[in-house]
């Protein structure tokens, strides 16, 4: 006779509570009957689960809504705008961002700091990040929210299932444990640290909308460096140690210029922001810094400036060479450009797509190339939503005490 695991009933209940929450999250205000139809449980079972989630403070009733079938409309259910929320942060080379996202996916607080971080050192940067987390936590608390965790996106290699940044060369960080350095409210919260490109890719997967069929794609994001988040069959590819996706350090010209990683001819040396601006003859200086310099690059390209166009063509070709290798290895449906690449896409895409067509092994199945639907906040949003999904996956530990 088969042995039944002792916690099988509790596990099934936990899973079904999670399924109800995800059904409400995916459908917006929805009735009990519609939830039952979506997740394949009886209406009686769904009603029991819904009542438990209402008592625990995860759902609210909004009044009569469509039932999805015949008969009287049932009360529409929505995720609460109070209670647990996710805190997401991004540490960029020249900015910090912290946001709070509620269970319904709404950004309820956001603070940014445009101070350069490259030469400040980890202790100084993390003190400023802790201050921002404190301010966002206070603002979220005033709106009736309490953080369930903090997730931080960083531009570097992060050991899998740890808070240790092994290497972030554009920050000058090596073997930096964020858990040991974060103070304030962040120190008392469950902490997740992940590469910024991975969180950006997860934001694309989770937030691009119900109509998006993309579950196999490479999301490329660029600031000073270039990273890629790889999603295969709806799952993030992290690699054995958590280091997958270092597209910026794929060599596209083995005898090319030296890179901060120690290699030569890396993609970053041709398509990273610093390389692009340098090749176009644009200096980063004065008010606005890098953002203003990129705006000048776009303006010059729009005006037909040959140096700007030549730099962008070179970057597009380098991206295409690196991505063709990744496409041949991974066979994604799409390549999505994020970060600074979004604003430069009109000039990058012709050369990039040309290299993909020439170099991919199946010419009739070249990956679609498109601009990210989420935008520049993708890393911090992906981080915050990762915390929200932790709550939705197992809600009862975060229930309101009665």
N, C-alpha and C positions, 0 to 999 in steps of 0.2 A: 504494500500500500504506500502511495506517495506521501511523503512528509510535507505538510503545509507549513511554510515559514510562519513563525509566531506573530510577526507584525504585518502579515499580508493584508488583513482587513484595514488596519490603520494606513498602510501604504496606498491601498485602493482609494480610501476616503481622501487622503491627501491629494492623490492624482486627480480625482474627480473635482475636488474643490478648485484645483488649479485649472482644469479644463473649463470650468464655468467662468472663471475670471478671464481667461484668454478669449473665450467666446464673446464676453461683454466688451473686452478691449478691442476685439477685431470688428465688431458689428456696430459699436456705438450704442445708444439707448435701445434696448431690446427686451422683449418679453420672455417670460419663463418658457412659453411654448416654442418660441424661436430658438432659444438656447437648447432645448431638448432636441429639436430637429437638427441643429448644427453638430451636437456632440454624440447623438445616438443613444441617449438615455431616456427613460420614461419621464413623463411630466411630473409624476409623483416623486421620483428620485431627484429630479432637478429642483423641485420646490423645496425639498428637505435641505439640499445643499445651499440653495439661495437663502433660506431662512438663517442658516448658520452663518453665512457670509454677511448677511444684514446685521445680525447680532454682533458679529466681530468687528463691524465698522468698515468693511471693504466695499460694500455696495450701498447704493441709495435708490429709493423708488421715486420716480419722477411723475407718476400719475399714469392714466390710461395711455396705452400705445398699441401699435399693431401687434397682433399675436402671431402673424405668419400663417394663419389658418382660419377656419370658419369659427363662428361663435363670437362672444363678447371679447373686446380687446382686453388684454391683461395690463397690469401696471408695468411701465417701461423701467428697466433697470440700467444703471450706469455705475461706473467705478467712482468711488468717492474722491472728492477734491481735498480731503483732509487725511490726516494720519500719515502712514509711511511714505517717504519719498526717496528718490535716489539723488545723491550728489555726484556730479561728474566734473573733473578738472582736466585741463590740458596745460602741460608745461611746454611752451614753444621756445625757440631760440631767442625770440624778442617779444614774447607776450606770455601772460598767464590768463586763463579763463576758468571760472567756476560757475556751475549752474545747478539748480534744483529742479527736478522733474517729478511730477506727481504720478500716481498709478495710472491715470488716464493718458499719460504721455505729454502733458502740458508743461511747458517751461514756466515755472512760477517765480524764479529769481535768477538773475545772471549778473555777474560782475567780471569785467576785464581789466587787465593792467598791461599797458604797452611798454613796459620797461625791458631793455635788453637783458638777457640772462646768460649769454655766452661766456662772460668773464667774471660773473658775480660769485661763482662757487655754489655748491649745493646747499650749504647751511643758510646762506643769505636768501637764495631763491625759495627754499622750503619754508623759511620764516614768513616771507611775503605770501606764499601760497596758504599757509595756515591762517594768516590774517584774513585773506579772502574767503576761505572756508568758514571762518567764524562769522563774517558779515553775511554770507549767504544763508548760513544756518539760522541766524537771528531773523533775517527777512522771511525765510520760510516758516519759522516758528510763529511769526506774527500772522501768517496766513493759515495757521492751524496744521502745519506739517512738521513731521519729525524725521530726520534722516535715518534710513535703514542701513546705510553704508556709504563709503566714499571710494570712488574708482578714479584713478589718475592715469592719463595718457602721456607718455613720454617719447621723445624722438630718439630711441635707442633700443638696444637689446635688453630684454628683461627675462630673467630665468623663469621658466614656466612654474606657475603656482607659487610665486614668491613676490616680494616687494623689492627685489634687488636688481638695480640697473647695472648690468655687467659693463656696458660700454655705450656712451652717448657722445661720440667725438665732437659733434657740433656744439655741445654744451661743455665739453671738457670734463665729463663725469665718467668715472671708472669705479666699479664695485661700490656703488652707492646704495645703501639700504634706506629706502624712503620710510619704512616703518619705524626705524630707530630715530628718524630726524623730524618727522611731522609732529608738531605740537598742537595745542588748543583742542577744540572739539574733534578735529580729525583724528587725534591720537586715540580717542576712545571708541571710534567707529570701526567696524570691519573694513579692511583696506584691500583693494585690488589694484595692482599696477600692471599696465599692459602697454605694448608698443602703440604709438598714436595711429599708425596706419591700420592696425588691426581693429582698433575701436572705430575708426572711420569706416572701414568695410562693414562692420557690424551695424553701424548706423544706417548704411545704405541698404543692408539686408532687411532690417527691421522697420525702417521709416519711409522707404521709397513709395509705399502705398500698396493697397490690396491689388491694384491692377498690374503691378510689376511682376513679371514672370522670371526675373533674374534670380537664380539660385546658384549659378556657376559663373563667377566673374573674378577678375583681378581689379582691385581698386588701387589706383596709383595716386599718391598725394605728395606734394612737393612744397617745401619751404627752402631753407638752406640745403637740406638733404632731401633725398627721395626715398620713400618707403612704399611698400605694396602690401595690402591685405588680400589674401587669397581665400575665396569662399568656394567650396566644392560641395555640391548637393546640399546646400543650405547650411553647411558647417564650416567654421573658420579653420583653416589649416595652420596649425601652430608649429609643427615640427617637433622632433624628439625633445629638444631643450627649450622650445619656445621661440626660436630664432628665425623661423621661416619668414620670407617676404622682404629680405634685404636687397631689393631690386637696385637701389642706388649704388651698390657696390658690386654689381655685375660688370665685368670689364667689357667695354664695347670697342676699345682700341688698346690692346695690350701694351703698346709702347707710348701711351698717352701720358698726360701729366700725373704727378704723384697726388694721391688722395689722402685725406686725414685718417682713413682706415689703415694706411700703410701700403695699399696696393697702388697700381698705376692704371690709368685709362678707364676709371670707373664711370658709369653713367652719370653720377653726380657731378663729375668734372665737365660735363657737356650740357646737361639739362637741369642741374640745380639752379636755384635763383642767383646765387653769386656768380656762377659761371656764365649764365645767360646775360646778366647785367654787364659783366666784364667784357664779354664778346661784343656786346652792342655799344660799348663805350659810355655806359651810364654809371655814374658814381652814386653811392648811397651816402647822402649827407643832408644836414639840416632837418627842418621840421618834417615829420612824416617818415623819415628814414626809408626802410625797405619798401613800405607800402607806396610811398610817393615815387620811389624809383621805378617800381613795377608799373605804376600809372604812366610814367613818362615813356617806358618801353612800349606800352600799348598804344599810346598816342603817336609815337614815332612810327610804329608799324602801320597804324591806320593811315598815316600821311605818306606811306611808301618809302620811308627811310631805308636805304639799302643795308646799312650796318645792322639795324634792328631786324630786318627781314632775314638777313644772312644768318644771324645768331639764332633766330627762331627755327629756320630750316635745319640748321645743324643740330639743334636740340631735338627737333622732331624726328630726324633720322636716327639719332642715338637712342631715343625712346623706342622707336620702331624696331631697331636691332635687338635691344634687350627684351622687349615684349614678344618679339617673334620667337625667341628661344623659350620664354615662359609659356607661350601659347602652344608650341610644339610639344612641350613636356606635359602640360596640364589640360589642354583642350578646353578652355573656358568658352562660354557663349559670348561674353562681353568683356571689354576693357573699359573701365570708367576712370575719368580724369578728375581728381579732386585737388583741394588746396589751391595754390597759386596757378596751377595748370589750367583751371577752369577759365580764367580771364584771358588766357593766351591760346586757348583751343583753336580759334579760327586760323591762326598762323602755324600752329604745331601740327594740326591734323593732316594736311596734305602729304607732308613728308613721312609722318608716322604711319599713316594708312598705306602709303606706297611701299614702305619697308615690310609691313605685315603681309601685303599681297605677294610681294616678291619672295619672302623668306619662309612663310608658313608652308607646311608640307601638304596641306589640303586646300588648294586655291579656291575651291568652291565653298569652303566653310571658314573663311576668315572671320575672326571674332568681330562683332559689332563694337565700334568705338564711340563712346558717348561721354557727356559731361555728367558728373555726379548730380543727383537730384537733391542732395541734402545740404550742400554748401560748406562754407568754411568752418562752421561750428561742429562738423561731423565728429571729430575726436571727442570733444567734451560731451556731445549728445549721446554718442555710442557708449561712453563711460557711464553716464547717468542712467541710461536705459538698461545697462547691464545690471545695475543695482535693482532697478524696478523689476526686472525679470526674475531676480533672485526671490523677491517677495511674491510675485505671481506664481512662481514654481512651488513655493511652500509657504502659504500665507499665514497659517495659524501662529507661528512664533512671533509674528508682528501684529497680532490682534490687539484691539483696544481692550484694556483691562476693565472689567465690570465689577 
